[in-house]
Amino acid sequence: MDIEIGHSTRFDGRRLEHMCRRLDAHYLQSGRLPHLQLAVWADGEKALDWVAGRANEAGDALSADALYRIASMTKPVTSVAFMMLVERGLVALDTPVQTVIPEFAGLEVVSAPDPSARSGPPLAARPMLMIDLMRHTAGFTYSFQECTAVDRLYAERQLDVFHQKRTPEEYIAAIAELPLLFSPGEGWNYSIATDILGLVVERVSGVTLEQFFADMIFTPLGMDDSFFVVPPDKLSRLTDAWQAGPDGTLSLYDRGANSRWRSRPSSYSGGGGLVSSCADYGRFCAMLLNGGAVDDVRILAPKTIDLMTQNHLPGGGDLASVSTSLFSESTNSGVGFGLGVAVTMDPARAMMPGSAGEYYWGGLLSTAFFVDPVERIVAVLMTQAMPSSAFTIRREWKTMLYSALVESRT
């Protein structure tokens, strides 16, 4: 177990080490997770770097430059890409989605238990807006929620897989065939909305999402290990990914050496398709914390970051009260949602240490990050085991990390 404690006086090194040893004993030594990499920065300085566990089934040690499938941590990147187009005046948050994706004109709302057999369902009460895609109020869904007949249709038609076999045009056509769960703006449901947002970025910019990310975000920020398709010369650094069964036993989901992430999909998932490294995603988070810039390279303006990291849920509500299914648990009380990230409004109601105004998200394979603009902290957790709902490590990690913060800015 390689624990590197930085020189930040704001953290108690002994408490950081205790956190790592506790997580090692509970998750790695027990076999609950295959590996862990944690990185924490305070005021731009590295406070912690911890790498532990096995990278693959062969038992090779996890390396500091390991690559991970970050799943829904792709969403903030796609949201940043869209806001870059907003800053250029090419699109706006209140632009109707159908102006860019005319296939979505006249979308219907489900009105019967079995939408495949519906007869004359109502039309959406208002057009879907771009902000609905960014804050998940569009009325789309994910099949893994397994709550509605529409979720079942998403599963049957494979509309939310990491590697889509349809072209962007075919994908949009397939989505347009199905009804929305609710009229845009009338609910919150975690969904494929950010995948649709990625296709908006492609149509507005005129280039693929892969090219836009590379040219406008990754290259300027020096994120050399972030991509939709892992280059052959970096494939050896991609960890194996695992899946937890009902009894918690891990089985191999995707082998790094012959990963499906080495093949190019027919369309890019702006909601979950990226591979990245701990260091790369730390630079992305540093850009957010610094108001859109890293090392004098600016990709967004500070006011744009401010706008993205405010709560945009209808009526100013929180996820526990607004969500129609996933994230409606009491642990999401006091948590809002911005433009691509969750936002902590009230740490007391969320029952977690932290700061009002911090923002975060995670991925299906249990990766996670948060940015605390009050304490000037960036933290990234990487591992590869799904589903993330099978583990409570995110809350434990964050609680212990804040317990090690002994010099607060408040």
C-alpha positions as CSV (number, residue, x, y, z in Angstrom):
1,M,0.0,0.0,0.0
2,D,1.6,3.2,-1.2
3,I,0.4,6.2,0.8
4,E,2.0,9.6,-0.1
5,I,1.0,12.4,2.3
6,G,1.6,15.9,0.9
7,H,3.0,18.9,2.8
8,S,-0.4,20.7,3.2
9,T,-0.7,22.0,6.8
10,R,-4.5,22.0,6.4
11,F,-4.7,18.2,6.7
12,D,-3.7,15.9,9.5
13,G,-1.4,13.4,7.9
14,R,-2.1,10.7,10.5
15,R,-5.9,11.0,9.9
16,L,-5.3,10.8,6.1
17,E,-3.2,7.6,6.7
18,H,-6.0,6.2,8.9
19,M,-8.5,6.8,6.2
20,C,-6.4,4.9,3.7
21,R,-5.8,2.0,6.0
22,R,-9.5,1.8,6.9
23,L,-10.5,1.7,3.3
24,D,-7.8,-0.8,2.5
25,A,-9.0,-3.2,5.3
26,H,-12.7,-2.8,4.6
27,Y,-12.6,-2.8,0.7
28,L,-9.4,-4.2,-0.6
29,Q,-8.3,-6.8,2.0
30,S,-11.9,-8.1,2.2
31,G,-12.1,-8.4,-1.6
32,R,-15.0,-6.0,-1.9
33,L,-13.1,-3.9,-4.4
34,P,-10.1,-4.8,-6.6
35,H,-8.1,-1.6,-6.1
36,L,-8.3,2.1,-5.1
37,Q,-6.6,5.3,-6.1
38,L,-7.3,8.5,-4.2
39,A,-5.9,11.9,-4.9
40,V,-6.6,15.1,-2.9
41,W,-5.5,18.6,-3.7
42,A,-5.8,21.6,-1.3
43,D,-5.1,25.1,-2.6
44,G,-3.6,23.6,-5.7
45,E,-1.1,21.5,-3.7
46,K,-1.2,17.7,-3.5
47,A,-2.3,16.6,0.0
48,L,-2.7,12.9,-0.6
49,D,-1.8,10.3,-3.3
50,W,-2.7,6.7,-2.5
51,V,-2.5,3.8,-4.9
52,A,-3.4,0.2,-3.7
53,G,-4.7,-3.1,-4.9
54,R,-4.4,-5.2,-8.1
55,A,-4.9,-3.7,-11.5
56,N,-6.0,-6.9,-13.2
57,E,-7.0,-10.5,-12.8
58,A,-3.3,-11.4,-13.2
59,G,-2.6,-9.6,-9.9
60,D,-0.4,-6.8,-11.2
61,A,-0.1,-4.0,-8.8
62,L,-2.1,-0.9,-9.6
63,S,0.1,1.9,-11.0
64,A,-0.2,5.6,-10.4
65,D,-0.8,6.2,-14.1
66,A,-3.6,3.6,-14.4
67,L,-6.5,4.3,-16.7
68,Y,-10.2,3.9,-15.7
69,R,-13.6,3.8,-17.3
70,I,-15.1,6.9,-15.7
71,A,-18.7,6.3,-16.9
72,S,-20.9,9.2,-15.7
73,M,-18.0,11.3,-14.8
74,T,-18.1,11.9,-18.5
75,K,-21.2,14.0,-18.0
76,P,-19.4,17.1,-16.5
77,V,-17.0,17.1,-19.4
78,T,-19.9,17.1,-21.9
79,S,-21.6,19.8,-20.0
80,V,-18.4,21.9,-20.1
81,A,-18.3,21.3,-23.9
82,F,-21.8,22.6,-24.3
83,M,-21.2,25.7,-22.2
84,M,-18.2,26.5,-24.4
85,L,-20.7,26.7,-27.3
86,V,-23.0,28.8,-25.1
87,E,-20.2,31.3,-24.5
88,R,-19.6,31.6,-28.2
89,G,-23.3,32.5,-28.7
90,L,-24.0,29.4,-30.8
91,V,-26.7,28.1,-28.5
92,A,-28.3,29.0,-25.2
93,L,-29.7,27.2,-22.2
94,D,-33.3,28.1,-23.2
95,T,-32.8,27.0,-26.8
96,P,-35.4,24.4,-27.7
97,V,-33.7,21.1,-28.3
98,Q,-35.8,20.5,-31.4
99,T,-34.0,23.5,-33.1
100,V,-30.9,21.4,-33.2
101,I,-32.5,18.0,-33.1
102,P,-35.8,18.4,-35.2
103,E,-36.5,14.7,-34.7
104,F,-37.6,15.6,-31.2
105,A,-40.4,17.9,-32.3
106,G,-43.8,16.7,-31.0
107,L,-42.5,14.3,-28.4
108,E,-45.2,12.5,-26.5
109,V,-45.5,11.8,-22.8
110,V,-46.4,8.3,-21.5
111,S,-49.9,7.9,-20.3
112,A,-50.4,4.2,-20.1
113,P,-48.6,1.4,-18.2
114,D,-47.5,-0.2,-21.4
115,P,-46.3,2.7,-23.7
116,S,-45.7,0.3,-26.6
117,A,-49.5,-0.2,-26.7
118,R,-50.5,3.4,-26.1
119,S,-53.3,5.1,-28.0
120,G,-53.2,8.8,-28.4
121,P,-50.9,9.9,-25.5
122,P,-50.6,13.6,-24.8
123,L,-47.9,15.8,-26.2
124,A,-45.3,17.4,-24.0
125,A,-46.6,20.5,-22.3
126,R,-43.7,22.6,-23.6
127,P,-40.7,22.1,-25.8
128,M,-37.7,20.4,-24.3
129,L,-34.9,23.0,-23.6
130,M,-31.2,22.6,-23.5
131,I,-31.2,23.2,-19.8
132,D,-33.5,20.2,-19.4
133,L,-30.8,18.0,-20.9
134,M,-28.1,19.4,-18.5
135,R,-30.2,19.1,-15.3
136,H,-32.0,15.8,-16.2
137,T,-35.5,17.4,-16.4
138,A,-36.0,16.3,-20.0
139,G,-38.2,13.3,-19.3
140,F,-35.7,10.6,-20.5
141,T,-34.6,7.7,-18.4
142,Y,-32.1,4.9,-17.9
143,S,-33.0,1.2,-18.2
144,F,-31.1,0.2,-15.0
145,Q,-33.6,2.1,-12.9
146,E,-36.1,-0.6,-13.7
147,C,-39.1,1.4,-12.5
148,T,-41.3,1.9,-15.5
149,A,-42.3,0.3,-18.8
150,V,-40.2,2.9,-20.6
151,D,-37.1,1.8,-18.6
152,R,-37.9,-1.7,-19.9
153,L,-38.1,-0.5,-23.5
154,Y,-34.7,1.3,-23.1
155,A,-33.2,-2.1,-22.0
156,E,-34.8,-4.0,-24.8
157,R,-33.5,-1.6,-27.4
158,Q,-30.1,-1.0,-25.7
159,L,-30.5,2.7,-25.7
160,D,-28.1,3.3,-22.7
161,V,-25.2,1.0,-23.3
162,F,-21.6,2.4,-23.1
163,H,-20.9,1.4,-26.7
164,Q,-23.7,2.3,-28.9
165,K,-24.0,0.4,-32.2
166,R,-26.3,3.0,-33.8
167,T,-25.0,6.0,-35.6
168,P,-26.0,9.4,-34.0
169,E,-28.8,9.7,-36.5
170,E,-30.1,6.2,-35.8
171,Y,-29.8,6.7,-32.1
172,I,-31.8,9.9,-32.1
173,A,-34.5,8.2,-34.3
174,A,-34.7,5.3,-31.8
175,I,-35.1,7.7,-28.9
176,A,-37.7,9.8,-30.7
177,E,-39.9,6.6,-31.1
178,L,-40.5,6.4,-27.3
179,P,-42.5,8.6,-25.0
180,L,-41.1,10.8,-22.3
181,L,-41.8,9.9,-18.6
182,F,-43.0,13.5,-18.0
183,S,-43.2,16.8,-19.8
184,P,-39.9,18.6,-19.7
185,G,-39.3,20.6,-16.6
186,E,-42.0,18.8,-14.6
187,G,-39.7,16.3,-12.9
188,W,-36.2,15.0,-12.4
189,N,-35.0,11.6,-13.6
190,Y,-31.4,10.5,-14.1
191,S,-31.2,9.6,-17.8
192,I,-29.5,9.6,-21.2
193,A,-30.0,13.3,-21.4
194,T,-26.3,14.0,-21.4
195,D,-25.8,11.5,-24.3
196,I,-28.3,13.7,-26.2
197,L,-26.4,16.8,-25.1
198,G,-23.3,15.3,-26.6
199,L,-25.1,14.9,-29.9
200,V,-26.2,18.5,-29.7
201,V,-22.5,19.5,-29.3
202,E,-21.7,17.5,-32.4
203,R,-24.4,19.1,-34.5
204,V,-23.7,22.7,-33.3
205,S,-19.9,22.4,-33.6
206,G,-19.8,20.4,-36.8
207,V,-17.2,17.9,-35.4
208,T,-17.5,14.6,-33.5
209,L,-17.6,14.7,-29.7
210,E,-14.3,12.9,-29.7
211,Q,-12.7,15.6,-31.7
212,F,-14.3,18.4,-29.8
213,F,-13.1,17.0,-26.5
214,A,-9.6,16.5,-27.8
215,D,-9.2,19.9,-29.4
216,M,-11.1,22.1,-27.1
217,I,-10.7,20.5,-23.6
218,F,-8.1,17.7,-23.3
219,T,-5.2,19.1,-25.3
220,P,-5.5,22.7,-23.8
221,L,-5.7,21.3,-20.3
222,G,-2.9,18.8,-20.8
223,M,-5.2,15.8,-20.3
224,D,-3.2,13.4,-22.4
225,D,-4.8,10.2,-20.9
226,S,-8.4,11.0,-21.5
227,F,-10.3,9.5,-24.6
228,F,-13.2,7.5,-25.8
229,V,-11.0,4.9,-27.4
230,V,-7.8,3.7,-25.6
231,P,-4.8,4.0,-27.9
232,P,-2.9,0.7,-28.4
233,D,0.2,2.0,-26.7
234,K,-1.8,2.8,-23.5
235,L,-3.9,-0.3,-23.3
236,S,-1.6,-2.0,-20.8
237,R,-2.5,0.8,-18.3
238,L,-6.2,0.1,-18.5
239,T,-7.3,-1.8,-15.4
240,D,-9.7,-4.7,-15.5
241,A,-13.3,-3.8,-14.5
242,W,-15.4,-5.9,-12.2
243,Q,-19.1,-6.5,-11.4
244,A,-20.5,-7.3,-8.0
245,G,-23.0,-10.0,-7.7
246,P,-25.9,-10.2,-5.2
247,D,-23.6,-11.7,-2.6
248,G,-20.9,-9.1,-3.2
249,T,-18.6,-11.5,-5.1
250,L,-16.7,-9.8,-7.9
251,S,-16.7,-11.2,-11.4
252,L,-14.8,-9.9,-14.4
253,Y,-16.8,-7.4,-16.5
254,D,-14.2,-6.0,-18.9
255,R,-10.6,-7.1,-19.2
256,G,-8.2,-4.3,-19.8
257,A,-6.0,-6.1,-22.2
258,N,-8.9,-6.8,-24.7
259,S,-11.3,-4.2,-23.5
260,R,-14.3,-3.0,-25.5
261,W,-12.9,0.5,-24.9
262,R,-10.2,-0.3,-27.5
263,S,-12.8,-0.3,-30.2
264,R,-14.5,2.8,-31.7
265,P,-18.3,2.9,-31.1
266,S,-20.7,4.0,-33.8
267,S,-21.6,7.1,-31.7
268,Y,-19.9,8.6,-28.6
269,S,-21.6,8.5,-25.2
270,G,-21.4,11.9,-23.8
271,G,-23.1,10.5,-20.7
272,G,-20.6,7.7,-19.9
273,G,-18.1,6.7,-22.6
274,L,-14.8,8.2,-21.4
275,V,-11.6,6.6,-20.1
276,S,-9.3,8.8,-18.0
277,S,-6.7,8.8,-15.3
278,C,-6.7,10.2,-11.7
279,A,-4.2,12.9,-12.6
280,D,-6.1,13.9,-15.7
281,Y,-9.5,14.2,-14.0
282,G,-7.8,16.1,-11.2
283,R,-6.7,18.7,-13.8
284,F,-10.3,18.9,-15.1
285,C,-11.5,19.5,-11.5
286,A,-8.8,22.1,-11.0
287,M,-10.1,23.9,-14.0
288,L,-13.6,24.0,-12.5
289,L,-12.2,25.1,-9.1
290,N,-10.1,27.9,-10.7
291,G,-13.1,29.3,-12.6
292,G,-12.4,27.8,-15.9
293,A,-8.6,27.9,-16.2
294,V,-5.6,25.8,-15.3
295,D,-2.0,27.0,-15.7
296,D,-3.1,30.2,-17.5
297,V,-5.1,28.1,-20.1
298,R,-8.7,29.2,-20.0
299,I,-11.6,27.2,-21.5
300,L,-14.5,28.8,-19.7
301,A,-15.2,32.1,-17.9
302,P,-15.6,32.2,-14.1
303,K,-19.3,33.3,-14.3
304,T,-20.0,30.3,-16.5
305,I,-18.6,28.0,-13.8
306,D,-20.7,29.8,-11.2
307,L,-23.8,29.3,-13.3
308,M,-23.1,25.6,-13.8
309,T,-22.6,24.9,-10.1
310,Q,-25.8,26.5,-8.8
311,N,-28.9,24.5,-8.1
312,H,-31.2,24.5,-11.2
313,L,-33.8,22.0,-10.0
314,P,-37.4,23.2,-10.6
315,G,-38.7,25.3,-7.7
316,G,-35.2,25.2,-6.0
317,G,-36.0,21.7,-4.7
318,D,-33.5,19.0,-3.8
319,L,-33.1,15.5,-5.3
320,A,-34.9,13.8,-2.5
321,S,-38.1,15.7,-3.2
322,V,-37.9,16.2,-7.0
323,S,-36.5,12.9,-8.3
324,T,-39.0,10.4,-9.6
325,S,-36.9,7.3,-8.8
326,L,-33.1,7.1,-8.4
327,F,-31.5,9.6,-6.0
328,S,-34.8,10.1,-4.1
329,E,-33.3,8.7,-0.9
330,S,-33.1,10.8,2.2
331,T,-29.3,11.0,1.8
332,N,-30.0,13.3,-1.1
333,S,-31.9,15.8,1.0
334,G,-30.2,19.2,0.8
335,V,-28.6,18.2,-2.5
336,G,-29.5,20.0,-5.7
337,F,-28.4,19.6,-9.3
338,G,-26.7,22.1,-11.5
339,L,-25.7,22.0,-15.1
340,G,-23.9,18.6,-15.1
341,V,-23.1,18.2,-11.4
342,A,-24.9,17.6,-8.1
343,V,-24.6,20.6,-5.7
344,T,-24.6,20.5,-1.9
345,M,-27.0,23.2,-0.7
346,D,-27.2,22.1,3.0
347,P,-24.6,19.7,4.4
348,A,-26.8,19.2,7.6
349,R,-29.8,17.9,5.6
350,A,-27.4,15.8,3.5
351,M,-26.0,14.4,6.7
352,M,-22.5,14.7,5.4
353,P,-19.5,16.9,6.4
354,G,-18.7,19.4,3.6
355,S,-19.5,22.9,2.4
356,A,-22.6,24.5,1.0
357,G,-21.8,25.1,-2.7
358,E,-19.5,22.0,-3.2
359,Y,-20.3,20.0,-6.3
360,Y,-19.7,16.4,-7.3
361,W,-20.6,13.3,-9.3
362,G,-19.6,9.8,-9.8
363,G,-19.7,6.9,-12.3
364,L,-21.3,3.4,-12.4
365,L,-18.0,1.7,-11.8
366,S,-17.7,3.5,-8.5
367,T,-15.4,6.4,-9.5
368,A,-16.2,9.7,-7.9
369,F,-15.0,13.3,-7.5
370,F,-15.9,16.5,-5.6
371,V,-14.8,20.1,-5.7
372,D,-15.2,22.3,-2.6
373,P,-14.8,25.9,-3.7
374,V,-15.1,27.1,-0.1
375,E,-12.2,25.0,1.3
376,R,-10.4,25.0,-2.1
377,I,-10.3,21.2,-2.2
378,V,-10.4,18.8,-5.2
379,A,-10.7,15.1,-4.5
380,V,-10.8,12.2,-7.0
381,L,-11.5,8.5,-6.2
382,M,-10.9,5.8,-8.8
383,T,-11.7,2.1,-8.8
384,Q,-13.5,-0.3,-11.2
385,A,-16.4,-2.2,-9.8
386,M,-20.1,-1.9,-10.6
387,P,-22.7,-1.0,-9.7
388,S,-21.7,1.9,-7.5
389,S,-24.9,1.3,-5.5
390,A,-23.4,-1.9,-4.2
391,F,-20.8,0.1,-2.2
392,T,-20.9,2.9,0.4
393,I,-17.3,3.9,-0.1
394,R,-18.1,7.4,-1.4
395,R,-19.8,8.5,1.8
396,E,-17.2,6.9,4.0
397,W,-14.3,8.3,2.0
398,K,-15.7,11.8,2.0
399,T,-16.5,11.7,5.8
400,M,-13.1,10.6,6.7
401,L,-11.4,13.0,4.3
402,Y,-13.2,16.0,5.9
403,S,-12.4,14.6,9.4
404,A,-8.7,15.0,8.4
405,L,-9.2,18.7,7.4
406,V,-7.9,20.5,10.5
407,E,-7.5,24.0,9.0
408,S,-10.8,25.3,7.6
409,R,-11.3,28.4,5.6
410,T,-14.6,29.1,7.3
